[in-house]
């Protein structure tokens, strides 16, 4: 009998260790199940959250894009003299709002073209200028200088359309209190009437290139 007591005590100690280990595993199992429930709830909400995000983004940018469409439509009609309407298609991909610009010919829904095709460079130049002016107007003036450089944005326009573009840029810049530097290869009489100051860049054998102030031409009668 005395020989079995150490064995019983060893079994009791082992049983206590196993009971403690079982309690620890049971606690871990409860935590894991609770975490699983939270993960499943999150996964159930994820599709609805994505839909809600798209709705919020559309609502947030809807009014802004409506104004952008209106302003760009005005610019296209004013410069090109064509009955065309700028429209946008927007969607959220990867938590980012993506915008596609389309042109509706004569405002008809069935006659739609992407801005990368059709009129090509002239439309892209006008839209590029408009979007830059709009974007700059939305920045915090305390953190950003209201200054914009337009490098040959008139390159794809027919010469007779350049004054219309420059006039529109000057009007918008004045209304929004923006300073705009326009670089152009067109003759001065195409844009100089709408500029505050005009400078010409000319080659020089001695200095390489010379920047000279140019006297603005008189208005064409």
N, C-alpha and C positions, 0 to 999 in steps of 0.2 A: 504493500500500500504506500509505504514511504517513497518507493521508487517512482510512483506515478504522479506525485504532487508537483515536482518540477515540470513534468510534461504538461499537466493541466494549467499551471501558471503561465507557461510559454504560449499555450493555445489561447488563454484569456487575453494576454498582452497582444497577441497577433490579431485577435478578434477586435480589440479596441482600436488598433491601428487601421484595420480594414473598415471599421465603422466610421472612423474619422475621415478616411479617404473617400468613403461612399458619400458622406455628408458634403465634403468639398466638391465632389463631382456633381452631386445633385444641385448644389448652388450654382456651379458653372453652367449646368444644363438649363436652369431657370433663366439665367442671364442671357444665354445664347438664344433661347426661345423668345425672350422679350425683344432682343435685338432683331431677330428674324421677323417678328410682328411689325416692328418699326420700319424695317427695310421694305416689307411687302406693302405697307401703307404708303410709303414714299413712292414706290414703283407704280402703285395705283393712281397716285396724284400726278405723276410726271407728265402723262399725256395731256391732262387737263391744264396743268401749269404751262405747258408749251403753247397750248391754244390761247390761254389767257394772256401770255406774253405777246403773242402775235396780235391779239386784239388791242392790247394796251399800246403797242408800238404803232399800229395803224392809226389809233385814235390820237396818239401824241404827235405823229408827223403828218396826219391827215390835213390839218389846217395849213401847216407850213408848206406842204407839197402843193396844195391847191393854189396858194399864192405864187409859188415857184412856177407852176404851170401857166398861170395867168400872165406873169411877167415875161416868161420866155415866149409865149404865144404873141404877146405884144411886140417883142423884139423881132421875131421872125417876120411878122406882117409889116412892121415899120421899115425894116431894112430891105427885105426881099420883095415886098409888095405882093405877097402871095397869101391866099386864104387858106392858112394851115393852122392846125391846133396842136399844141404840145400836150401830151398826156403821159402819165407815169403808171407803171405797174410795180407794185412793191410786195415783198414777201420776206419772211424772217428765216434765215438759214444759219445754223450754228450760232444762234442767239445774236445774229447781226442782221440789221435791216438792209436788204438789197433793193436797189431802185433801178428800173429799166425805163429809158425814155423812148417814147414813140411819137411819130408824127401822123396826124390824121389830115388827109388832104381834103380841103374845103369843109372841114368839120365832120366828114362822114365816117361813121364807125367802120364801114366795110372797106375803106381805102386807108390802110394803115401800113406804115413802113418804119423800119428801125432807123434810128438816126445815123447808124454806121453805113447805111446804103442810101440809094436814091440821090438826094441832093449832095450828099457827101460832104466835102470839106467846108463849104460855105455855111451850112447848117451847124456843123460841129463847132466851127469857130464862133458863131454867134452864141450857141448854147454854152460853150466854154466860158466866154466872157460873162454871160449872164449869171452862171452858177458861181463864178469866182466873186463877182460883185455881191451876190446874195450872201454867200458864205462869209465874206469879210464883214458885211453889215451886221452879222449875228454875233461877232466876237466881242468880248469884254474890252471896251476902249481903254480901261485902266491897265490891262495886261498886254494888249496888242496894239501896235501902231497901225492906223488906218491907211496903209500904203500898199499899192498893187502895181506889179510890173506886167505889162502885156507885150510879149515879144512876137511881133509879126502876126497878130491875131487877124489881120486883114488880108493875109497872103492868098487865101482861096476866093476872095470876093472879087467880083468884076469891079474895075476901077470906078465906075459911076456909082457903085453902092458904098464905097468906102466913106464918103462924107456922111452918109446916113448912120453908119456904125459909129463914127467918131462923135457925131452930134449926140447920139443916144448915150454913149459912154460919158460924155461931158455932163449931160443933164443928170444922169444917175449919180455920178461922183459928187456933183454939187449938192444934190438933194441929201445924200448920205454923208456928206463931209469927208469924202475920201480923197486921198492924193493918188493919182494914177500916172505912171510913167509908161507911155506908149512908144514902142519901137516899130518903125515902118520903113519900107523901101519905096513907098509910093511918093509921087511928087507932092510938094508942100501944099499946093492949092487943094489937095484932096482932104486935108485934115487940119491945116494950120489955123483956120478960122475958129476952131473949137478948142484950141490949146491956149493956156496962159503963157507958156514960154516954149520956144522951139530951138533945138540945138541940132547942128549937122556934124556928122562924123566924117572926116575927110582924110585920105592918106597923106603922109608927109615923109619925104626922104630923110629929113633931119630928125624928126621926132616919132616917126612910125605912124602915128595917128593923131589927129588934132580935132578937138571938140570946140566948135564955134557957135556962139549965139546967132540966130538968124532973125532978121527983121520979118515980122509976119506980113504976108501979102494983104492987100486991101480986099474987102469983100467983093465978090463977083456981082456986078449989077444984074 
